[in-house]
């Protein structure tokens, strides 16, 4: 007969596993986003998440085998450990990889080449606000992190702009270290600040050299105020689709300077980062670059796909598929057909909800990790309740008066196993393997 069951300890184990998987996943994204290809990155993310959820569920069911019965714990729990890695890590690694391939393939034709132009304030006041030249170090770090397909240029400015190196593609050996060395050799700050002049010079140079193309990003860091006609200076940036992200290290000492940097960013569709102190510049640079990375299932879409409803639905559908695979993986770990079907249905619902959370929350999110956490925990929690909502096959009582319980445990290959554990309790469900 079919029964509705629920193991509260399994739900707790699944949630703990989901949270640990989230933490590991955030570390993977932090360390390898922009270095590994997106398909491999997402495969690793979901593979380890499934492993952590499966591990938590397996331990919980061994401690309290409410879904599989005591006979499973005595005779088949060892198989769960053997099936854990291939059933979770491998299955979801492949599933995540394929889902990201589909997601990335549909976006690939709309991705535009990305150019970055860094503008570093080298006026006299930077001796006080950035005595350790941390802005230079942040620029060096950013250059080393960039993809080989990226082009980067660098200007310094006070009252006069100075080109340190033009847009250079990072596709040949040693070029990153070469540009980083030029950045490190920038002379000590001196002079006054003229932000309008450097922005005008950069735009004129890009046009004259034929290097101007949509998708170019300018990153400007400054600690001072400047007199400029904002609308006039920014007009060509708006017309050519060039965003200017600004980083201010003024703190609250000069609100007029921050207001100018904010107007520049907002006027071009960029973002203003008020880091207040120089030691936070690297974090701002990394955030700007990370937000411009190629689109994947776990970050905000950029470019033409940002407002494309088709890709929003695609993300939800692919997350639904990942949820289904996650549920199926638990059935494989427990080597049980009926549980696999139940968990797969619950995982499908969980994946649908997780996809909706990501699609609704990631666009414009200041802390995208919050929505990834909610999605991961939703996947872990909802599928663990599926056996309560969906009845699974259980052993049935024998003929009246016999005092015995019958039923079979059957693998996917069809083998029956009617043996009892010696406690008068028959085995439960159907096994995957013979």
C-alpha positions in Angstrom: 0.0 0.0 0.0 1.0 3.6 -0.3 1.7 5.8 2.7 2.6 9.4 3.3 5.7 9.7 5.5 8.0 12.5 6.6 11.4 12.4 8.3 11.9 15.6 10.2 15.5 14.8 10.8 16.0 14.4 7.1 14.6 17.9 6.5 17.1 19.3 9.1 19.9 17.3 7.5 18.9 18.5 4.0 18.8 22.2 5.2 22.2 21.9 6.9 23.6 20.3 3.7 22.0 23.0 1.6 23.5 25.8 3.8 27.0 24.2 3.7 26.7 23.8 0.0 25.7 27.4 -0.4 28.8 28.5 1.6 31.1 26.3 -0.5 29.4 27.5 -3.7 30.0 31.2 -2.7 33.6 30.4 -2.2 33.7 28.7 -5.6 32.1 31.8 -7.3 34.4 34.2 -5.4 37.6 32.3 -6.3 36.8 31.1 -9.8 34.2 33.3 -11.4 36.0 34.9 -14.4 38.7 32.3 -14.3 36.8 29.1 -15.1 34.4 28.8 -18.0 30.8 29.4 -16.8 29.7 25.8 -17.8 32.4 24.3 -15.6 31.7 26.8 -12.8 28.0 26.1 -12.6 28.6 22.3 -12.8 30.9 22.5 -9.8 28.5 24.6 -7.9 25.5 22.3 -8.3 27.6 19.2 -8.0 28.9 20.0 -4.6 25.5 21.4 -3.5 23.9 18.0 -4.3 26.7 16.2 -2.5 26.2 18.2 0.7 22.4 17.8 0.6 22.7 14.1 -0.2 25.2 13.7 2.6 22.9 15.4 5.1 19.9 13.3 4.1 21.8 10.1 4.1 23.2 10.6 7.6 19.7 11.7 8.9 18.0 8.6 7.4 20.7 6.3 8.9 20.1 7.8 12.3 16.3 7.7 11.9 15.2 5.5 9.0 11.6 6.6 8.8 11.4 6.6 5.0 13.3 3.3 4.3 12.7 1.3 7.4 15.1 -0.4 9.8 15.8 -3.2 7.3 17.3 -0.7 4.9 19.6 0.7 7.6 20.8 -2.8 8.6 21.3 -4.2 5.1 21.4 -1.4 2.5 22.7 1.8 4.1 26.3 0.8 3.0 25.1 1.0 -0.6 24.0 4.6 0.1 27.6 5.5 0.8 28.8 3.9 -2.4 26.1 5.7 -4.4 26.5 9.1 -2.7 29.2 10.6 -4.9 28.1 9.3 -8.4 24.4 9.8 -7.5 24.9 13.4 -6.3 28.2 15.1 -7.2 28.6 13.5 -10.6 24.9 13.6 -11.7 24.4 17.3 -10.7 27.8 18.3 -12.1 26.8 17.0 -15.5 23.3 18.4 -15.1 24.5 21.8 -14.0 27.1 21.9 -16.8 24.5 21.1 -19.5 22.0 23.6 -18.1 24.6 26.3 -18.1 25.6 25.3 -21.7 22.0 25.8 -22.8 21.7 29.1 -20.9 25.0 30.4 -22.1 24.5 29.2 -25.7 21.3 31.2 -26.1 23.0 34.3 -24.8 26.3 34.0 -26.6 25.3 35.7 -29.8 24.1 38.8 -27.9 27.3 39.2 -25.9 29.4 42.2 -27.0 33.2 42.4 -26.5 34.1 44.2 -23.3 36.5 47.0 -23.0 37.6 48.7 -19.7 39.2 52.1 -19.3 40.6 52.9 -15.9 40.9 56.5 -14.8 43.0 57.0 -11.6 43.1 60.4 -9.8 46.7 61.4 -9.3 46.1 64.9 -7.9 48.0 66.2 -4.8 45.2 65.4 -2.4 45.6 61.6 -3.1 48.8 61.8 -1.0 46.5 62.1 2.0 43.5 60.0 1.0 45.6 57.2 -0.6 49.1 57.4 0.8 49.8 53.7 0.2 48.8 54.0 -3.5 46.1 51.4 -2.9 44.2 52.6 -6.0 47.2 51.6 -8.1 47.4 48.2 -6.4 43.6 47.7 -7.0 44.1 48.5 -10.7 47.0 45.9 -10.9 44.9 43.3 -9.2 41.9 43.9 -11.5 44.1 43.7 -14.6 45.4 40.3 -13.5 41.9 39.0 -12.9 40.5 40.0 -16.3 39.7 37.4 -19.1 42.1 37.1 -22.0 39.4 38.3 -24.4 39.1 41.6 -22.5 40.8 44.9 -23.5 41.9 47.4 -20.9 43.4 50.9 -21.0 44.6 53.2 -18.3 44.8 57.0 -17.8 45.9 59.0 -14.8 44.8 62.6 -14.3 45.2 65.7 -12.3 44.6 68.9 -14.2 46.1 67.1 -17.2 45.1 63.6 -18.4 48.0 61.2 -19.1 47.7 58.0 -21.1 49.6 55.2 -19.4 48.7 52.5 -21.9 45.9 52.4 -24.6 43.3 49.7 -24.9 45.3 46.5 -24.9 43.9 42.9 -25.4 45.0 40.5 -22.7 45.5 37.5 -24.9 49.2 37.1 -25.1 51.7 35.7 -22.6 53.0 38.2 -20.2 50.8 41.2 -21.2 49.0 41.3 -17.8 52.3 41.5 -15.9 53.6 44.1 -18.4 50.5 46.4 -17.9 50.6 45.8 -14.1 54.2 46.9 -14.0 53.3 50.1 -15.9 50.6 50.7 -13.4 52.9 50.2 -10.5 55.4 52.8 -12.0 52.9 55.7 -12.0 54.6 58.8 -10.5 53.6 60.2 -7.1 50.4 62.4 -7.1 50.6 66.2 -7.7 48.5 69.0 -9.1 44.8 69.7 -9.1 41.7 67.6 -10.1 39.9 68.0 -13.5 37.4 65.2 -14.0 35.6 66.8 -16.9 38.9 67.1 -18.9 39.9 63.5 -18.5 36.4 62.2 -19.5 36.5 64.4 -22.6 40.0 63.3 -23.5 39.2 59.6 -23.2 36.1 59.9 -25.3 38.0 61.9 -28.0 40.8 59.4 -28.1 38.4 56.4 -28.4 36.7 58.1 -31.3 39.9 59.1 -33.1 41.5 55.7 -32.7 38.3 53.9 -33.9 38.2 52.0 -30.6 34.8 53.2 -29.4 32.1 50.5 -29.3 29.0 49.8 -27.3 29.7 48.0 -24.1 32.8 49.9 -23.2 33.1 50.5 -19.4 34.9 53.4 -17.8 36.0 53.1 -14.1 36.8 56.4 -12.5 38.3 56.8 -9.0 38.7 60.2 -7.4 38.9 61.9 -4.0 38.2 65.5 -5.1 35.6 67.8 -6.6 35.8 69.4 -10.0 34.0 72.1 -12.0 32.4 70.6 -15.1 29.4 70.8 -17.3 28.0 67.4 -16.6 25.4 67.2 -19.4 27.9 68.4 -22.0 30.7 66.1 -21.0 28.5 63.0 -20.6 26.4 63.5 -23.7 28.8 61.4 -26.0 29.0 58.7 -23.4 25.2 58.4 -23.3 25.0 58.5 -27.1 27.5 55.7 -27.5 26.3 53.5 -24.7 29.5 53.9 -22.6 28.9 53.5 -18.9 31.0 55.3 -16.3 31.3 53.6 -12.9 32.7 56.0 -10.2 34.5 55.2 -7.0 34.7 57.9 -4.3 37.1 57.8 -1.4 36.0 61.2 0.1 33.9 59.6 2.8 31.6 62.2 4.4 34.2 65.0 4.4 33.1 66.5 1.1 29.5 65.7 0.0 29.8 67.8 -3.1 32.5 65.6 -4.5 30.4 62.5 -3.9 27.4 64.1 -5.4 29.4 64.9 -8.6 30.7 61.3 -8.9 27.1 60.0 -8.3 25.7 62.3 -11.1 28.4 61.1 -13.5 27.6 57.4 -12.8 23.8 57.8 -12.9 24.0 60.0 -16.0 25.7 57.2 -18.0 23.9 54.2 -16.5 26.8 53.3 -14.3 27.0 52.9 -10.5 28.6 55.0 -7.8 30.6 53.3 -5.1 31.3 55.3 -2.0 34.2 53.3 -0.5 35.2 56.1 1.9 38.7 54.7 2.6 41.4 53.6 0.2 41.6 50.0 1.6 38.1 49.3 0.1 39.0 50.2 -3.5 39.9 46.7 -4.5 36.5 45.4 -3.4 34.7 48.1 -5.5 36.8 47.3 -8.6 36.1 43.6 -8.1 32.4 44.2 -7.7 32.3 46.3 -10.9 34.1 43.6 -12.9 32.1 40.7 -11.4 28.9 42.4 -12.3 30.1 42.6 -15.9 31.1 38.9 -16.1 29.4 36.7 -18.7 25.9 35.6 -17.7 25.3 32.4 -15.9 22.4 30.9 -14.0 23.4 32.3 -10.6 24.1 35.9 -11.4 22.3 38.9 -12.9 22.0 39.0 -16.6 23.7 41.9 -18.3 23.7 43.4 -21.8 20.8 42.9 -24.2 19.6 39.8 -22.3 19.0 41.8 -19.1 15.4 42.7 -20.0 14.7 39.7 -22.2 11.7 37.8 -20.8 12.7 34.7 -22.7 15.9 34.3 -20.8 14.1 34.9 -17.5 11.7 32.0 -18.2 14.7 29.9 -19.4 16.4 30.4 -16.1 13.3 29.2 -14.2 12.9 26.1 -16.5 16.6 25.1 -16.2 16.4 25.5 -12.4 13.3 23.3 -12.4 15.3 20.7 -14.2 18.2 21.0 -11.7 15.7 20.6 -8.9 14.3 17.4 -10.5 17.8 16.0 -10.8 18.5 16.8 -7.2 15.4 14.9 -6.1 16.3 12.0 -8.3 19.8 12.0 -6.8 18.3 11.3 -3.4 16.4 8.4 -4.7 19.6 7.0 -6.2 21.4 7.4 -2.8 18.6 5.5 -1.1 18.4 3.1 -4.0 14.7 3.3 -4.0 12.4 3.7 -7.0 9.4 5.0 -5.1 11.4 7.6 -3.1 13.2 8.7 -6.3 9.8 9.4 -7.9 8.6 11.3 -4.9 11.8 13.3 -4.4 11.9 14.1 -8.1 8.4 15.5 -8.0 9.3 17.5 -4.9 12.5 18.6 -6.5 10.7 19.9 -9.5 8.5 22.1 -7.4 11.6 23.2 -5.4 13.5 24.0 -8.6 10.5 26.1 -9.9 10.5 28.1 -6.7 14.3 28.5 -6.7 14.3 29.7 -10.3 11.6 32.2 -9.5 13.6 33.5 -6.5 16.7 34.0 -8.6 14.9 35.6 -11.4 12.9 37.9 -9.2 15.8 38.8 -6.8 19.0 38.9 -8.8 18.3 41.9 -11.1 19.7 45.0 -9.4 20.5 43.1 -6.1 23.2 44.7 -4.0 23.8 41.3 -2.3 23.1 38.6 -4.9 24.4 35.9 -2.4 21.2 36.4 -0.4 19.1 35.2 -3.2 21.4 32.3 -4.0 21.1 31.3 -0.4 17.3 31.4 -0.5 17.3 29.4 -3.7 19.7 26.7 -2.3 17.7 26.4 0.9 14.4 26.2 -1.0 15.8 23.4 -3.1 16.9 21.6 0.1 13.8 22.1 2.1 10.9 21.6 -0.3 12.1 18.3 -1.8 12.5 16.9 1.8 8.7 17.4 2.3 7.8 15.6 -0.9 7.2 12.3 0.8 4.7 13.9 3.1 2.8 15.4 0.1 3.2 12.4 -2.2 2.4 8.9 -1.0 5.1 6.2 -1.6 4.8 2.4 -1.8 5.2 0.6 1.5 4.9 -3.0 2.6 1.3 -4.2 3.1 -0.1 -6.5 5.7 -0.6 -10.2 4.9 -3.8 -12.1 5.1 -5.7 -11.6 8.3 -4.6 -13.7 11.2 -1.2 -14.5 9.6 0.7 -12.1 11.8 3.2 -11.5 9.0 3.9 -8.5 6.8 4.5 -8.9 3.1 5.7 -6.7 0.3 8.8 -6.4 -1.7 11.9 -4.2 -2.1 12.6 -4.0 -5.8 15.5 -2.5 -7.7 15.2 -0.6 -11.0 16.4 -3.8 -12.6 13.3 -5.5 -11.3 14.9 -7.8 -8.5 12.5 -8.6 -5.6 13.9 -8.9 -2.2 11.3 -10.2 0.3 13.7 -10.9 3.1 12.9 -9.6 6.5 15.3 -8.1 9.0 14.2 -10.6 11.6 12.1 -8.1 13.5 8.8 -9.0 11.9 9.2 -5.9 9.7 9.4 -6.4 6.0 11.5 -4.3 3.7 10.1 -1.2 2.3 9.9 0.3 -1.2 11.7 -0.7 -4.4 15.4 -0.7 -4.9 17.2 0.6 -7.9 19.8 -2.1 -8.3 19.7 -5.9 -8.3 
